[in-house]
Amino acid sequence: MTDLHTALQEARALALALQERAERMPGGRRSARQTRVAEAQRLLAALEVIAAHTGNEATPPNAAGDHPFHAGFYPTDAGPRPLYHLSAEDRLRVVPQLDAAQCRRALALPGLQLTVQRALERRLRQLAREGAA
């Protein structure tokens, strides 16, 4: 992790993934499931406090429009927060919709999954064959 911005992004993605995984746990072990969901929610809340006190946000201002994996906005009391596709599965679904410039920006992202990198390179070759690159 290179800086606080990247660390907060990765920690939020991990916390959301943990919460999602805990919510999909089988119902037989209800107390363990509730505990994991609560832990993920506390982690998310702690990350928000850290971001607020350091003056950093998990996403830089005005980055949403330039980010190839931008997924929308989430309304908060402090204003809308941009959302991003972070998992390889989600990103792979987005790749076929990207143009050549977006593919190049995506390839420059830190921590890009290898499968996503390969899909982006295939997409660039496809666009080059079609004459769009």
N, C-alpha and C positions, 0 to 999 in steps of 0.2 A: 504494500500500500504506500503510495507516494505522498499523500497528504491527507488532511482531515476530511476534505470534501470526498475523496475516494473512499476513505475508511467509513464515513457515515453512510454512503451509498451502499457499500457492500454489507455493512451491519444491518441496515434496514431491509435489504433484500433477504438476508439470512433470517431475520426475525419474522418477516412475512411468510417465508417458506416454512419455517418451523410451526407457525400458527396454522397455516393451511394444512400441513401434514397432521398436526394434532387434531384438527377438526375432522379429518377423514379417518381417524382411528376407529376400529370396531367398537361398538357400544358396550361390549362385555366388561371392559376395564374403565368404567366411567370416571372413577376418581383420578386415575392416571391421565386420562384424556383432559379432564378439566384442569388438572395441575399444569400440564404442558401448554394448554391454551392460555392460561393465566400468566405463565412464565413468559411466553412470547409477547403478550400484551404489555407486561411490565418492561420488557426489553425495549419495545417500541416507544413506550412513554419515556424511558430513560434517555433514549437517543434523541427524542424531541427536546428534552431539557438540555442535553449537551449542546445540541445545535443552537438553541436559543441563547444559551449563556456564552457561547464562543463567537456569536455573530456570524456563524457560517450556516449555510443551508445545505441540505443534501444535494441540491441541484443548483448550479450557478444561474443567476438571473438571465433571462432571454435565451437560455440554452434549449428550451423545449422545441422551438421551431427548427433548429439546426440539427437536432439529434435524430438519427435515422430510426431509432427504436422508441420514439416518443409514442405513448399510448393514450394520452388525454390528460385531463386535469382532475384533481380531487379537491373539492371545496373545504376550506378550513376557516376558522375564525380569523386567522392572520392573512387570509386571501387564498386564491387557488394555488395548489401545489402540482407541479407536473408529475405525471406518472410515466414509467418507462417499462418496456419489456425487458426483463432481466434474465429469465431462464432461457436455456438453449432452445427448448421446445417452442416457446413463444417467439423467439427471434427467428427461428427457422420458418415459422408461418409468415413472417413479415418480409423475408428476403425476396420472394417472387414479385413483390409490389414495388421494390426499390428501383430507382434509376441509377445510372452509372455514377453520378456525383454522390448520391447517398451511399452507394456501396463503398466508394473510396473513403468517405467519412467514417462509415461503420468499421472498415478495416483498420482505421487509425485509433479506435477506442481501446483504452487499456483494459486488460483482463478479458478479452474476447475469447469465447469458447472456440476450441479447435474445429468442431463440426460447423459452427456458424461461419468461421473464417473460410473454410473450404466451400461452403454454400455460396458465400459472397463472391469468392473467386470464380466459381462456376457461373454465377449470375453475370459477372463482368464479361466473361468469355462469351456467354450467350448474347449479351447486348452488343458486344463487338461484332459478332457474326451477323447480327441483325442490322448493324450499322448505326446503332444508337449511342455508342460510347464515344 
